[in-house]
């Protein structure tokens, strides 16, 4: 009876370990699919387009009626006027946003040195 009880306990512990291993494997596969699946890629692309366009839209011409889509009309790009001090406010704001994001990323990666 004691042998049977000890055998049942060992079987139960191995069963639990196997279930935990299956659960972690399933979770890893699910996370991978969420990160690398086609839906995730489309979502990342849409977020990038939203970030880069002036109107914050992810579809530039959903109806297909535009004869021509000029990049200069839907995005803000740095021109030579930026270096000459004649840039429009939208261009300056975009550069400020990009610099602030870069600064935050650098602060996270590098420890602050006390000089």
C-alpha positions in Angstrom: 0.0 0.0 0.0 2.9 2.4 0.8 4.5 1.5 -2.5 1.3 2.2 -4.4 1.0 5.6 -2.6 4.6 6.6 -3.3 4.2 5.5 -7.0 1.0 7.6 -7.3 2.8 10.6 -5.8 5.7 10.3 -8.2 3.4 9.9 -11.1 1.4 12.9 -10.1 4.5 15.0 -9.8 5.8 14.0 -13.2 2.4 14.6 -14.7 2.3 18.1 -13.2 5.9 18.8 -14.6 4.8 17.6 -18.0 1.7 19.8 -17.9 3.8 22.8 -16.9 6.3 22.1 -19.7 3.4 21.9 -22.2 1.9 25.1 -20.9 5.2 27.0 -21.3 5.7 25.6 -24.8 2.2 26.6 -25.8 2.7 30.1 -24.3 6.0 30.5 -26.2 4.4 29.5 -29.5 1.5 31.8 -28.9 3.8 34.7 -28.1 5.8 34.0 -31.2 2.7 34.0 -33.3 1.5 37.2 -31.8 4.9 38.9 -32.5 5.7 37.5 -35.9 2.3 36.6 -37.4 0.9 38.4 -40.4 -1.6 40.3 -38.2 1.2 41.6 -36.1 3.2 42.7 -39.1 0.2 44.5 -40.6 -0.4 46.2 -37.3 3.2 47.4 -37.1 3.2 48.7 -40.6 -0.1 50.5 -40.0 1.4 52.1 -36.9 4.4 53.2 -38.8 2.4 54.8 -41.6 0.2 56.5 -39.0 3.3 57.9 -37.3 4.8 59.2 -40.5 1.8 60.8 -42.2 0.5 64.3 -41.4 -3.1 63.3 -40.9 -2.2 60.2 -38.7 -4.0 57.8 -41.0 -2.9 54.3 -41.9 -4.5 54.1 -45.3 -3.4 56.8 -47.7 -6.1 56.5 -50.4 -8.7 53.9 -49.5 -11.0 54.7 -52.4 -8.3 54.7 -55.0 -9.6 57.9 -56.6 -6.4 60.0 -56.2 -4.6 60.4 -59.4 -1.3 61.0 -57.7 -0.1 60.9 -54.1 2.8 63.3 -53.5 4.9 62.3 -50.5 5.6 65.9 -49.7 1.8 66.4 -49.1 1.3 63.6 -46.7 4.6 63.5 -44.7 6.9 66.0 -43.1 10.5 65.8 -44.4 13.5 67.8 -43.4 14.5 70.2 -46.2 17.5 72.3 -46.8 15.5 75.2 -45.2 15.9 73.4 -41.8 19.6 74.0 -41.7 19.2 77.6 -42.8 16.7 78.5 -40.1 13.7 78.9 -42.4 11.9 75.7 -41.6 8.2 75.7 -41.0 6.9 74.9 -37.5 5.7 71.4 -38.5 9.2 70.4 -39.6 10.8 71.8 -36.4 8.2 69.9 -34.3 8.9 66.7 -36.1 12.6 67.0 -35.5 12.0 67.8 -31.8 9.8 64.7 -31.4 12.5 62.5 -33.1 15.2 63.9 -30.9 13.2 63.5 -27.7 12.5 59.8 -28.6 16.1 59.2 -29.3 17.2 60.9 -26.1 14.9 58.8 -24.1 16.1 55.6 -25.7 19.7 56.6 -25.1 19.0 57.4 -21.4 17.5 54.0 -21.0 20.5 52.2 -22.5 23.3 54.1 -20.9 23.7 54.6 -17.2 23.9 58.3 -16.2 27.5 59.4 -15.4 28.1 61.8 -12.5 30.9 64.1 -13.7 
